[in-house]
Amino acid sequence: MTKFLLWCILLVLCWPLALLAIVLYPVVWLLLLPFRLLGIAVGGVLELVGAVVRFPARVLRGPGAA
């Protein structure tokens, strides 16, 4: 909703720039999509490494500890 309101303000102030922004937004989104996917993959790998590192402590702590 905030993006839409900012776009409306831009439309009132400078309509050519607002139209350029509305045309280029999908292109920029598509260009940044691989980086988002890479970020998700790296985050998953770091979570996995953290879980592997913490696993021995969880095993030694026993089933009663939270």
PDB file as gemmi writes it, atoms N, CA and C in Angstrom:
CRYST1    1.000    1.000    1.000  90.00  90.00  90.00 P 1                      
ATOM      1  N   MET A   1       0.826  -1.189   0.000  1.00  0.00           N  
ATOM      2  CA  MET A   1       0.000   0.000   0.000  1.00  0.00           C  
ATOM      3  C   MET A   1       0.871   1.253   0.000  1.00  0.00           C  
ATOM      4  N   THR A   2       1.975   1.204   0.740  1.00  0.00           N  
ATOM      5  CA  THR A   2       2.858   2.367   0.807  1.00  0.00           C  
ATOM      6  C   THR A   2       3.484   2.647  -0.555  1.00  0.00           C  
ATOM      7  N   LYS A   3       3.887   1.589  -1.253  1.00  0.00           N  
ATOM      8  CA  LYS A   3       4.474   1.775  -2.581  1.00  0.00           C  
ATOM      9  C   LYS A   3       3.472   2.430  -3.527  1.00  0.00           C  
ATOM     10  N   PHE A   4       2.223   2.016  -3.435  1.00  0.00           N  
ATOM     11  CA  PHE A   4       1.201   2.593  -4.298  1.00  0.00           C  
ATOM     12  C   PHE A   4       0.987   4.065  -3.989  1.00  0.00           C  
ATOM     13  N   LEU A   5       0.947   4.419  -2.709  1.00  0.00           N  
ATOM     14  CA  LEU A   5       0.775   5.824  -2.352  1.00  0.00           C  
ATOM     15  C   LEU A   5       1.967   6.662  -2.805  1.00  0.00           C  
ATOM     16  N   LEU A   6       3.175   6.139  -2.653  1.00  0.00           N  
ATOM     17  CA  LEU A   6       4.350   6.858  -3.135  1.00  0.00           C  
ATOM     18  C   LEU A   6       4.308   7.013  -4.651  1.00  0.00           C  
ATOM     19  N   TRP A   7       3.831   5.997  -5.343  1.00  0.00           N  
ATOM     20  CA  TRP A   7       3.719   6.083  -6.792  1.00  0.00           C  
ATOM     21  C   TRP A   7       2.686   7.127  -7.196  1.00  0.00           C  
ATOM     22  N   CYS A   8       1.585   7.213  -6.459  1.00  0.00           N  
ATOM     23  CA  CYS A   8       0.560   8.227  -6.748  1.00  0.00           C  
ATOM     24  C   CYS A   8       1.127   9.637  -6.554  1.00  0.00           C  
ATOM     25  N   ILE A   9       1.911   9.834  -5.519  1.00  0.00           N  
ATOM     26  CA  ILE A   9       2.537  11.139  -5.290  1.00  0.00           C  
ATOM     27  C   ILE A   9       3.503  11.449  -6.437  1.00  0.00           C  
ATOM     28  N   LEU A  10       4.275  10.447  -6.855  1.00  0.00           N  
ATOM     29  CA  LEU A  10       5.185  10.640  -7.982  1.00  0.00           C  
ATOM     30  C   LEU A  10       4.412  10.933  -9.259  1.00  0.00           C  
ATOM     31  N   LEU A  11       3.269  10.304  -9.429  1.00  0.00           N  
ATOM     32  CA  LEU A  11       2.433  10.544 -10.614  1.00  0.00           C  
ATOM     33  C   LEU A  11       1.963  11.988 -10.657  1.00  0.00           C  
ATOM     34  N   VAL A  12       1.612  12.538  -9.509  1.00  0.00           N  
ATOM     35  CA  VAL A  12       1.162  13.926  -9.461  1.00  0.00           C  
ATOM     36  C   VAL A  12       2.333  14.880  -9.700  1.00  0.00           C  
ATOM     37  N   LEU A  13       3.485  14.574  -9.122  1.00  0.00           N  
ATOM     38  CA  LEU A  13       4.625  15.485  -9.229  1.00  0.00           C  
ATOM     39  C   LEU A  13       5.318  15.408 -10.584  1.00  0.00           C  
ATOM     40  N   CYS A  14       5.517  14.202 -11.088  1.00  0.00           N  
ATOM     41  CA  CYS A  14       6.255  14.041 -12.349  1.00  0.00           C  
ATOM     42  C   CYS A  14       5.728  12.782 -13.046  1.00  0.00           C  
ATOM     43  N   TRP A  15       4.712  12.944 -13.880  1.00  0.00           N  
ATOM     44  CA  TRP A  15       4.058  11.776 -14.459  1.00  0.00           C  
ATOM     45  C   TRP A  15       4.944  10.977 -15.414  1.00  0.00           C  
ATOM     46  N   PRO A  16       5.875  11.608 -16.170  1.00  0.00           N  
ATOM     47  CA  PRO A  16       6.720  10.750 -17.025  1.00  0.00           C  
ATOM     48  C   PRO A  16       7.608   9.792 -16.218  1.00  0.00           C  
ATOM     49  N   LEU A  17       8.136  10.281 -15.108  1.00  0.00           N  
ATOM     50  CA  LEU A  17       8.965   9.431 -14.264  1.00  0.00           C  
ATOM     51  C   LEU A  17       8.136   8.306 -13.638  1.00  0.00           C  
ATOM     52  N   ALA A  18       6.894   8.605 -13.269  1.00  0.00           N  
ATOM     53  CA  ALA A  18       6.014   7.582 -12.701  1.00  0.00           C  
ATOM     54  C   ALA A  18       5.700   6.497 -13.736  1.00  0.00           C  
ATOM     55  N   LEU A  19       5.471   6.897 -14.964  1.00  0.00           N  
ATOM     56  CA  LEU A  19       5.201   5.906 -16.008  1.00  0.00           C  
ATOM     57  C   LEU A  19       6.445   5.076 -16.311  1.00  0.00           C  
ATOM     58  N   LEU A  20       7.613   5.709 -16.300  1.00  0.00           N  
ATOM     59  CA  LEU A  20       8.857   4.969 -16.494  1.00  0.00           C  
ATOM     60  C   LEU A  20       9.054   3.960 -15.360  1.00  0.00           C  
ATOM     61  N   ALA A  21       8.748   4.375 -14.137  1.00  0.00           N  
ATOM     62  CA  ALA A  21       8.895   3.478 -12.996  1.00  0.00           C  
ATOM     63  C   ALA A  21       7.952   2.283 -13.108  1.00  0.00           C  
ATOM     64  N   ILE A  22       6.728   2.508 -13.546  1.00  0.00           N  
ATOM     65  CA  ILE A  22       5.761   1.408 -13.637  1.00  0.00           C  
ATOM     66  C   ILE A  22       6.150   0.432 -14.753  1.00  0.00           C  
ATOM     67  N   VAL A  23       6.849   0.927 -15.785  1.00  0.00           N  
ATOM     68  CA  VAL A  23       7.287   0.053 -16.878  1.00  0.00           C  
ATOM     69  C   VAL A  23       8.537  -0.723 -16.473  1.00  0.00           C  
ATOM     70  N   LEU A  24       9.466  -0.066 -15.767  1.00  0.00           N  
ATOM     71  CA  LEU A  24      10.730  -0.708 -15.431  1.00  0.00           C  
ATOM     72  C   LEU A  24      10.658  -1.606 -14.202  1.00  0.00           C  
ATOM     73  N   TYR A  25       9.639  -1.467 -13.368  1.00  0.00           N  
ATOM     74  CA  TYR A  25       9.546  -2.266 -12.134  1.00  0.00           C  
ATOM     75  C   TYR A  25       9.578  -3.778 -12.403  1.00  0.00           C  
ATOM     76  N   PRO A  26       8.794  -4.299 -13.351  1.00  0.00           N  
ATOM     77  CA  PRO A  26       8.872  -5.755 -13.607  1.00  0.00           C  
ATOM     78  C   PRO A  26      10.234  -6.200 -14.135  1.00  0.00           C  
ATOM     79  N   VAL A  27      10.887  -5.351 -14.922  1.00  0.00           N  
ATOM     80  CA  VAL A  27      12.203  -5.701 -15.456  1.00  0.00           C  
ATOM     81  C   VAL A  27      13.215  -5.803 -14.321  1.00  0.00           C  
ATOM     82  N   VAL A  28      13.202  -4.831 -13.417  1.00  0.00           N  
ATOM     83  CA  VAL A  28      14.119  -4.845 -12.280  1.00  0.00           C  
ATOM     84  C   VAL A  28      13.817  -6.039 -11.382  1.00  0.00           C  
ATOM     85  N   TRP A  29      12.533  -6.353 -11.186  1.00  0.00           N  
ATOM     86  CA  TRP A  29      12.154  -7.496 -10.356  1.00  0.00           C  
ATOM     87  C   TRP A  29      12.705  -8.795 -10.955  1.00  0.00           C  
ATOM     88  N   LEU A  30      12.603  -8.931 -12.279  1.00  0.00           N  
ATOM     89  CA  LEU A  30      13.127 -10.134 -12.936  1.00  0.00           C  
ATOM     90  C   LEU A  30      14.649 -10.202 -12.855  1.00  0.00           C  
ATOM     91  N   LEU A  31      15.322  -9.064 -12.949  1.00  0.00           N  
ATOM     92  CA  LEU A  31      16.781  -9.069 -12.847  1.00  0.00           C  
ATOM     93  C   LEU A  31      17.252  -9.434 -11.440  1.00  0.00           C  
ATOM     94  N   LEU A  32      16.485  -9.061 -10.417  1.00  0.00           N  
ATOM     95  CA  LEU A  32      16.888  -9.340  -9.041  1.00  0.00           C  
ATOM     96  C   LEU A  32      16.441 -10.713  -8.544  1.00  0.00           C  
ATOM     97  N   LEU A  33      15.601 -11.395  -9.287  1.00  0.00           N  
ATOM     98  CA  LEU A  33      15.083 -12.700  -8.872  1.00  0.00           C  
ATOM     99  C   LEU A  33      16.174 -13.746  -8.625  1.00  0.00           C  
ATOM    100  N   PRO A  34      17.194 -13.875  -9.463  1.00  0.00           N  
ATOM    101  CA  PRO A  34      18.246 -14.865  -9.156  1.00  0.00           C  
ATOM    102  C   PRO A  34      18.965 -14.576  -7.835  1.00  0.00           C  
ATOM    103  N   PHE A  35      19.145 -13.294  -7.517  1.00  0.00           N  
ATOM    104  CA  PHE A  35      19.812 -12.952  -6.265  1.00  0.00           C  
ATOM    105  C   PHE A  35      18.942 -13.306  -5.059  1.00  0.00           C  
ATOM    106  N   ARG A  36      17.627 -13.160  -5.196  1.00  0.00           N  
ATOM    107  CA  ARG A  36      16.727 -13.580  -4.112  1.00  0.00           C  
ATOM    108  C   ARG A  36      16.796 -15.092  -3.909  1.00  0.00           C  
ATOM    109  N   LEU A  37      16.783 -15.831  -5.018  1.00  0.00           N  
ATOM    110  CA  LEU A  37      16.877 -17.292  -4.919  1.00  0.00           C  
ATOM    111  C   LEU A  37      18.208 -17.716  -4.314  1.00  0.00           C  
ATOM    112  N   LEU A  38      19.284 -17.041  -4.699  1.00  0.00           N  
ATOM    113  CA  LEU A  38      20.594 -17.335  -4.122  1.00  0.00           C  
ATOM    114  C   LEU A  38      20.597 -17.039  -2.627  1.00  0.00           C  
ATOM    115  N   GLY A  39      19.958 -15.955  -2.220  1.00  0.00           N  
ATOM    116  CA  GLY A  39      19.876 -15.627  -0.800  1.00  0.00           C  
ATOM    117  C   GLY A  39      19.098 -16.671  -0.006  1.00  0.00           C  
ATOM    118  N   ILE A  40      18.026 -17.186  -0.577  1.00  0.00           N  
ATOM    119  CA  ILE A  40      17.254 -18.235   0.087  1.00  0.00           C  
ATOM    120  C   ILE A  40      18.097 -19.498   0.227  1.00  0.00           C  
ATOM    121  N   ALA A  41      18.831 -19.849  -0.836  1.00  0.00           N  
ATOM    122  CA  ALA A  41      19.676 -21.052  -0.798  1.00  0.00           C  
ATOM    123  C   ALA A  41      20.801 -20.909   0.221  1.00  0.00           C  
ATOM    124  N   VAL A  42      21.465 -19.764   0.248  1.00  0.00           N  
ATOM    125  CA  VAL A  42      22.551 -19.541   1.207  1.00  0.00           C  
ATOM    126  C   VAL A  42      22.011 -19.555   2.630  1.00  0.00           C  
ATOM    127  N   GLY A  43      20.849 -18.960   2.841  1.00  0.00           N  
ATOM    128  CA  GLY A  43      20.239 -18.998   4.171  1.00  0.00           C  
ATOM    129  C   GLY A  43      19.934 -20.415   4.621  1.00  0.00           C  
ATOM    130  N   GLY A  44      19.445 -21.237   3.703  1.00  0.00           N  
ATOM    131  CA  GLY A  44      19.166 -22.633   4.039  1.00  0.00           C  
ATOM    132  C   GLY A  44      20.428 -23.411   4.375  1.00  0.00           C  
ATOM    133  N   VAL A  45      21.483 -23.180   3.622  1.00  0.00           N  
ATOM    134  CA  VAL A  45      22.751 -23.869   3.897  1.00  0.00           C  
ATOM    135  C   VAL A  45      23.305 -23.440   5.247  1.00  0.00           C  
ATOM    136  N   LEU A  46      23.227 -22.142   5.563  1.00  0.00           N  
ATOM    137  CA  LEU A  46      23.723 -21.673   6.863  1.00  0.00           C  
ATOM    138  C   LEU A  46      22.904 -22.237   8.018  1.00  0.00           C  
ATOM    139  N   GLU A  47      21.596 -22.378   7.833  1.00  0.00           N  
ATOM    140  CA  GLU A  47      20.756 -23.007   8.863  1.00  0.00           C  
ATOM    141  C   GLU A  47      21.148 -24.466   9.058  1.00  0.00           C  
ATOM    142  N   LEU A  48      21.413 -25.165   7.950  1.00  0.00           N  
ATOM    143  CA  LEU A  48      21.820 -26.564   8.030  1.00  0.00           C  
ATOM    144  C   LEU A  48      23.156 -26.711   8.759  1.00  0.00           C  
ATOM    145  N   VAL A  49      24.119 -25.860   8.427  1.00  0.00           N  
ATOM    146  CA  VAL A  49      25.426 -25.911   9.097  1.00  0.00           C  
ATOM    147  C   VAL A  49      25.268 -25.614  10.582  1.00  0.00           C  
ATOM    148  N   GLY A  50      24.448 -24.636  10.922  1.00  0.00           N  
ATOM    149  CA  GLY A  50      24.215 -24.323  12.331  1.00  0.00           C  
ATOM    150  C   GLY A  50      23.564 -25.477  13.075  1.00  0.00           C  
ATOM    151  N   ALA A  51      22.618 -26.155  12.419  1.00  0.00           N  
ATOM    152  CA  ALA A  51      21.968 -27.303  13.050  1.00  0.00           C  
ATOM    153  C   ALA A  51      22.949 -28.445  13.260  1.00  0.00           C  
ATOM    154  N   VAL A  52      23.843 -28.668  12.302  1.00  0.00           N  
ATOM    155  CA  VAL A  52      24.832 -29.736  12.435  1.00  0.00           C  
ATOM    156  C   VAL A  52      25.808 -29.419  13.566  1.00  0.00           C  
ATOM    157  N   VAL A  53      26.197 -28.153  13.689  1.00  0.00           N  
ATOM    158  CA  VAL A  53      27.131 -27.759  14.745  1.00  0.00           C  
ATOM    159  C   VAL A  53      26.484 -27.877  16.122  1.00  0.00           C  
ATOM    160  N   ARG A  54      25.207 -27.537  16.230  1.00  0.00           N  
ATOM    161  CA  ARG A  54      24.525 -27.584  17.533  1.00  0.00           C  
ATOM    162  C   ARG A  54      24.025 -28.981  17.908  1.00  0.00           C  
ATOM    163  N   PHE A  55      24.006 -29.911  16.960  1.00  0.00           N  
ATOM    164  CA  PHE A  55      23.444 -31.232  17.225  1.00  0.00           C  
ATOM    165  C   PHE A  55      24.122 -31.985  18.367  1.00  0.00           C  
ATOM    166  N   PRO A  56      25.458 -32.039  18.452  1.00  0.00           N  
ATOM    167  CA  PRO A  56      26.072 -32.793  19.562  1.00  0.00           C  
ATOM    168  C   PRO A  56      25.684 -32.247  20.942  1.00  0.00           C  
ATOM    169  N   ALA A  57      25.559 -30.944  21.067  1.00  0.00           N  
ATOM    170  CA  ALA A  57      25.158 -30.374  22.353  1.00  0.00           C  
ATOM    171  C   ALA A  57      23.729 -30.760  22.694  1.00  0.00           C  
ATOM    172  N   ARG A  58      22.868 -30.821  21.701  1.00  0.00           N  
ATOM    173  CA  ARG A  58      21.471 -31.216  21.955  1.00  0.00           C  
ATOM    174  C   ARG A  58      21.381 -32.684  22.364  1.00  0.00           C  
ATOM    175  N   VAL A  59      22.236 -33.518  21.766  1.00  0.00           N  
ATOM    176  CA  VAL A  59      22.224 -34.938  22.107  1.00  0.00           C  
ATOM    177  C   VAL A  59      22.741 -35.131  23.532  1.00  0.00           C  
ATOM    178  N   LEU A  60      23.825 -34.430  23.899  1.00  0.00           N  
ATOM    179  CA  LEU A  60      24.391 -34.571  25.232  1.00  0.00           C  
ATOM    180  C   LEU A  60      23.501 -33.994  26.325  1.00  0.00           C  
ATOM    181  N   ARG A  61      22.705 -32.996  25.976  1.00  0.00           N  
ATOM    182  CA  ARG A  61      21.815 -32.369  26.956  1.00  0.00           C  
ATOM    183  C   ARG A  61      20.710 -33.327  27.402  1.00  0.00           C  
ATOM    184  N   GLY A  62      20.288 -34.174  26.526  1.00  0.00           N  
ATOM    185  CA  GLY A  62      19.293 -35.181  26.888  1.00  0.00           C  
ATOM    186  C   GLY A  62      17.889 -34.749  26.512  1.00  0.00           C  
ATOM    187  N   PRO A  63      16.935 -35.686  26.676  1.00  0.00           N  
ATOM    188  CA  PRO A  63      15.559 -35.414  26.233  1.00  0.00           C  
ATOM    189  C   PRO A  63      14.795 -34.489  27.190  1.00  0.00           C  
ATOM    190  N   GLY A  64      15.193 -34.348  28.433  1.00  0.00           N  
ATOM    191  CA  GLY A  64      14.423 -33.541  29.378  1.00  0.00           C  
ATOM    192  C   GLY A  64      14.632 -32.048  29.228  1.00  0.00           C  
ATOM    193  N   ALA A  65      15.736 -31.614  28.674  1.00  0.00           N  
ATOM    194  CA  ALA A  65      16.020 -30.186  28.559  1.00  0.00           C  
ATOM    195  C   ALA A  65      15.298 -29.613  27.345  1.00  0.00           C  
ATOM    196  N   ALA A  66      14.904 -28.349  27.473  1.00  0.00           N  
ATOM    197  CA  ALA A  66      14.170 -27.714  26.367  1.00  0.00           C  
ATOM    198  C   ALA A  66      15.077 -26.881  25.505  1.00  0.00           C  
TER     199      ALA A  66                                                      
END                                                                             
